[in-house]
């Protein structure tokens, strides 16, 4: 057998190979966990805006003119033009015969893998040397990129995104717009393919409203780049400005302010606090300490690092030292992320401060950390690189592990909420027979649900001893509390509220009481404790008086418990929140 002699070069070769294998193994951990958990809890059920995609298919089929069909793709949805979402919806329906929201989630979640690939490419080109022309020459070393990529995977692929992960429209829109933006910035920073960057910027614009920010960011990058270039390169800026003008005119042609948006009402202090918390919202995954304080602290640290690096690059620019492609990538991405966070902090305060750290916005905070890590790992000297890698792995693994502990209960509730909603839509009479409207029947199928196997318990008599619950009524909802129901299992089980009248039966999910998050690190069964709380909006019930039951579903079967409590609903309110869809 041929062996390498024990020389310094052979030892380096073996060491390099072992590091590649370790890096590949580390990459598989967040990727495998992400897709496994998604596969367990994803359900083919529309949520909120998802219903618009189903109606889009109906409206598209009803249109007879070509211009009318184009309008259905580009029409405004809230403040967005969701052309990409509608295109994927149309393709999925025509390829599979039914619109499947799990397919939309899967395609949207793939954008996170695309973002991971962008960071891998940047890390592979960290040895770029700037020259005196419009671009810089870089050497691609995929081995280096792979070795330093795992921390980015830990940051991007975790359960912090639980709301987007399991919501078809949100996954397509909120994840994919970031992929288009980061690809456009990468192309501008590392290549001369301005035409491709223009296409990607248009794709971002037609995916989500915040994609518009890529145009001023790209303009700033090109302006800095041409500061080191020949005058003829200014034509690139003119092309970009022309593309931006067309994009903005097209986007705002016939645009109307969404009627349901709240007025701007944040003070300067609230804005700064919200801005910091938004940028550091990833810290919510750490199950210790005050949530808002941790988010503000992490956001402050990230912004201070961004400021320090940016000041260094400004000094180089003023000294006429050419910036590298990595420098441009850093400046472009942080400008987009911080600019977006400022806009969100300013405009979303009317929805409540907690909205700023909600799951659907977590990607911005995690991307900001990924950009900072990538820049520091690429810029650091050989001796410091390993420390940056170690620190990145530590922070990334803590946030990833914390996310699966902190957000698993939300993920389970989310799935139960979707499946009980499907039950309520498809059981509009007081019996186990399924009834659906013609549009739903035509374009979507019902998701498989474990609730179908417990229909006899849902509609049957309560044979168990009464269970104590406390019912509190407010102007908009009923709140139901219990302190004794057994903890729920992690999949296809749990406690539910059954509201039954002479006309029909409703099913509602509960939020199981939390156990010790620290104990759950070593034993997932300790994630939940006995007892639960549930919220039922008056608008969710038809007018009538309802008996309240508790349905417990476990691996051994289902049991229905009476509560000797009733609730009364006057039905949905006469006025609802206005929308443009």
Phi, psi and omega in degrees: 000137181277129178234153177282136175297151183281075178250171178300320181293319181292322178296321178295322179296314180294321179295318179296319179295318180295322179294324177295317179295320178296317180297318179297319178296316180297323178296324182292336182296301180292324180295312180296316179298316182301309185286330177294310181296320178299316180297328181287320191253352179291140180223139182280066181230131179288145177233125175048254185296341178303328180298333179294325180293323177294317178293330176301317179298319178296313181297324179295318179292330180283338180286135180258337183262153178295317180296324178294322178293319177299320180299322180296331177284323190258354184301153184290141173229112192054233178262012188248161166247101189265054182299318182298314179302316182291324178295314178295322177300312181298316180296316182298317181296316184282337178276319186259345180092344177216150174281123182242116185287337174294322176299318179296318177300314183299313181296319178296317180294333176300336178298332175294323175294322176298318177297319177300320178296322177299314179295323177298320178295318179296316178296329178287341181250025185290350180266018182299138179244121182290147174239193188269004181257189186296329181243175177236149182270130179233150177251129181272120177238091186295335178295316177296317179301317181293319182296322185263005183277330185309318179303325178294321179295320177297324181287319188272328187252088178203181187278004174302334182269021192308324183290314178291322184304321188249029181223112189306302183297317183295319179298315179296316187280305190286328177277317188289325179299324179291325177296313179300317181296312182293325176294318179298316179293321177299314181298318178294324184282324191249349184223175174256015184276070182297325179300318178295319178298322177297317179298317180294323178294321176295319178299319178297318181297322182271007176255319180202152184300324180290350174296341178300333183293342180295336182291307176295327177296313178298321178299316178297318178298314180295324179295318177293319181296317181289349174294341178251010190244174176285159185298330183296340180286350179295345177296332178296319178296319179297322177296318181293317179297320179296316178298319179296318180299315179295320181295316182291319179297314179296321183292318186264007176292115182074016183289140175231139179297129180303130186290341184269355183288140180283162177287157176289123184212036179258141174281171180297319179297316179297322179297313181296316179297315179295322179297315178296315181296321178300312181291338179248019186297343178299336182294345178300337181288344179279114189279045177218152172074176179289129187298307184297318180299318178296319180295316179297318180297311180296319178299320178296318179297314180298316182292327176294320176296317178300316180297316181297314180294318182295321178295323176296319178291325177297320178298317178296320181296316180292335177273006180065028174270122183302138175275147181275166174305323178298319178299316179294321178298316179298310182298318181294315183290317181290328177297318179294313184294314182287324176298316178296318181296324178293318179296315181295316180299326182282322188265339187259359180300330180298339177273354183110146185297323182299338178299330184289340180244018181292161185302324185293345178257359186300330185301326182295317179295316181293322177294321178299317177294322179295320178296315179298314178299313182300318180293314181294319179295325181283327184273338186292151175290172186302320183287330182274334182306316182295324178292320177296318178298315180297316178296319178297318178296320181295309181296314182297317181291324178295315180294321180293311180297318179298325182294322181287338176274315186289320189256002181295321178297320177297320181296317179295315178300319180302314180294316179296322178298317181292317182290323177289327174297317177299319177300314183293325178291322190262002177231073184273357174243163185278074180181169185285353181293141180272135175225132182223154175285162187294325181293315178298316181297325184286321191253341183223158174250155176287142178286142172301136184219135177295343179294335179297332182278351182244020179302321178302324178287321181297318184261356183271181180287153177276107185263355182269168176292149181301146177246138186278129173225153175251125183250124178240130182255135172238183182294335186244342190204169168250138173246128183243125183240145176217146182240002188236345183299140184297150179300148181275159174277176190273338183219139173051043179197179176132184177258145180221154173263130174252122176249117188235127173241183180290340184266319184198172182236135177244154178234135182227143178281166175236160170260108181294143177300141181280145170268209179275118179295325179292319178293329181291344177300323184257343180213104184297337180294341180272007178295328182244151175240173180294146178097162182202173171221147179221150178237128179236116178284143176302325183292344181276352184242142169291159179303132178156177177254132187236134169281143183253128176234161173245122177259123176250122180247127178222180180297335182272353179140196182233142179228140180249126183248129173286156176239350184059030178237150175230156173229154182232134180239144175260011177088184182293148179292159181291332179245144179232166178297131181285143175225170175253021178220000000 
